[in-house]
Amino acid sequence: MLQNKKFSKYAILFMILGIVYMFMYSGLQNDHINIIKTFSAWDSNKTMSPLTAGNFACIVLTFIYGTFFIKFGVRKTLMPCFVLSAAGCVGIAMAGGLTAFGGEGNYTLYAISMFVVRCTCMIFQMGGFMLCANWFIRYRGRVMGIITVGSPLFSVIGTSVMTTFIQNNLGGDYRPFYIGIAVVIIAMALVTWFGLKDTPEEAGLYPDGADQPPKSETEIEEVQLTVGQVLSSVKGWKLIIAFGAFTFIINACMGSMAARYMSLGMDESGPYVWFAALKWLSVGAILGIPMSYIFGWLDDKLGSVKTSIILGLCELLPVLGLMLQPEGGSVPLMVMWGFGVACMTGGVPTMHPCITAYCYGRREYQSANRIIMAIQLIPSAFAGQMMAGFIESGHANTGYIILLVVIAVGIVATASMLNMKDVNAADRDYGEKAA
């Protein structure tokens, strides 16, 4: 792949930007709510409500963003969303509402800003996934595994490290954190616009840096699947159910982990169990970085279906780790939870686009993905708030049992695809011919 010097310049830049895309998406979609919950004077329901509203709006926006990608291209669609997202981060900072400052703040500004951030950050992931599907076939698993390290990286830097830093060095003031995020988003937008192309063909290249067009696409033109075509196909529904389940789990666990650990009271040394758990969150998130690549490597070696089954089994770990935690916390269970976070945050973002590309190929990827992801977001939209509600009402175990059932459904749906063939199978090794 990197033997083609012209291709390698785009590939390396994309992989760097892709990590930043996923870092921002993972954090602003869900993870950063744990920082707000820790330091905000508003209760959990008030802090979560605009995020949940944004989750539901993203059901429609996912389809709209995907349609715009097809109609206008990836970069032209990304730019206004980058600007709005940065503005939303500034709005969260300006809204205040911090416990450290007496709880005074502008909740209306917070709610609007949080809603805007949630609605726009969705496109960071979608853009990264589509660019990867456009530029890579043979190496799509490994490249996806590289860019998705941004997801667990946020859990380390954006959640664990920043929560501790805000507590110890900023006196509970998270406003500089959000201003910094806004600056990074604007820089990301500029580099994307001037440094990337939507497809290798626009740069006079072929996927993976090959010296010939993909064999599996020589007689296939770009296909724009309709909603009816996707929803009338068996593979479409299998994908919706399988990764709808796995995505639901990651949203439920990551959006409620602070509430869960804070509900367990104090540990032996006095602080909330949540602050003790942050150490293991860091360990798990750090392990999630290599796990992203490992899942991508497995995708290229075993295929997307078998690797997705492994991912489903790994999702049992964070759920059981949270479910079985006793009052005051348990270090062994925190270790189990932390490793589960590594598999979940490293594996779900990597495997979702891989298995979609596996089922639909490069030409049909986005027209199918916009529909599949939109439907998957319907249950995921309330996953975090659902679990927070169970936890705060004293029925955490009921919530976690529901999550275990959801995982089982996802594994069964994935296993039913074992006989399915990769649409671009003829080109899974053609990158070896790169110039």
C-alpha positions, 0 to 999 in steps of 0.5 A: 500500500505504502509503496505507491508514494502518492497514495501513501501521502493521502493514506497517512494523512487520512489515518492521522485525521481519522484518529482525530475524527474518532476521538472527537466523535467518541467523546462528544457522542457519549463519553464527555457526559461523564465529565459534566455529570461529575462537575455540574450542579444540574442533576443527571436527568437534566444533563442527559436530556439534551443529549438524549434528544440529540440521539433521537434527532440523529436517527433522521440526521444519519440518513440526511448526512449519508444522502448528502455524502452521496450527493455533494461529497464527504468534505463539502458535507463535513465542513458546516458540521465541523463549524457548528460542533465547535460552536456548540462546545463553546456554548457548553463552556459559556453555559456554566452550571458548575458546582464549583461556582455555586451552580449558577448557569444558563441551562437553556444555552447548555441544552441547545449547545449539547443538542447541537454538539450531539447532532453534529459529532455523528458526522465525524464518524460517518465521514471517517468510515466513508473515506475509509471504505472509499480508499481501502478494500484489501486493507480496510480492516487494518486501516479501520483498526488504526483510525478507531483507536481514537475512540478508546483514546478519548476514554483515556485523555478526554474522560479519565485524565481530564476528569482527574485534571479538572478535579485536581488542577482546575477546581472543578472547572471544565470550561477550558476543556471544551474551548480546547475541543473547539479549537481542535475541531476547527483545525481538523476542518482546515486540514480535511478541506485542503489535504484530502480527497473524497476518493482515490480516483479523484487523485488519479489513484486506485484503492489501496494504492493498486495499479488497476481498478478493483476487479469486483467493480469493473462492471458495477456502477455506483449504486444508490439503494433505496430504503425499500431495497435495504429493508426488504433484504435479509442481510440488511435486517441482520446487520441492523439487529446485530450491530444495533444490539452491540451499539446499544450496549456501548451507549448504555455502558459508557453513558452511565458508568459514572452514575453506576460507580457513584451510586456505589458510595465511597471506597475504603479511602473515602473518595467516590468509587467513581474516582477509583474506577477512573484508574481502571478506565484509563487502563482499559482505554489504553488497552482499547488502542491496540484492541482497535487494531487487533479487531481490524487485523482479525477482520482481514484474517478471519472475515467480518462475521467471525470477528463480529461474533468475537466482539459480541462475546467480549461485550459481556465483560463490561456489562458483567463488570458493572452489574456485579460491582458491590458497594464500595467497589471491587478491584478485580471486577473493575479490571474485568470492566476495564478490559471489557471497555477496551474490547468494546470501545476498540471493537464496535467502531472498527467492526461496524463499518467493516461488516457493512462493507463486507455485506454491501461492498464499496459501491453500495456502502454509503447508500446502505449505511445511512439507512442501517445506522439510522434504524440502529440509532432508534434504540441506542438513542435512549440507552444511556438514559435508560441505564441511568434511570435504572441505576438511580431508581435502585434497579441497576441489575434489572437494567444489566440483565436487559443488556445481557439479553440484547448482547445474546440477540446480537450474537445470534443475528451475527452468527446467522451471517456466517455463510455470507460472502464478502462482496469485494472478495475478489479484491481482498488481496489485490493491494499486493500489486501496488506500484 
